[in-house]
């Protein structure tokens, strides 16, 4: 079964949200989708005025019905998440 990597940019609802804690909540949310969904890597990127974006690389099965939609929706449901944007998707060999 092939895998894909989806690169996500997650913005918190405000500057007071702990992005490290937010990453852990997102990780739990993805685990609920199945063991094949996980965060491969992440980094915190300063935006402006104290706001930080969370850049995630999520590895998931290529055959996932709906593509990245299921991941986007799982992340959007996490408390503290303001916006989710898929920046790039690539197939892993």
Secondary structure by P-SEA (a helix, b strand, c coil): cbbbbbbbbbbcccccccaaaaaaaaaaaaaaaccccccccbbbbbccccbbbbbbbbbbbccccccaaaaaaaaaacccccccccccccccc
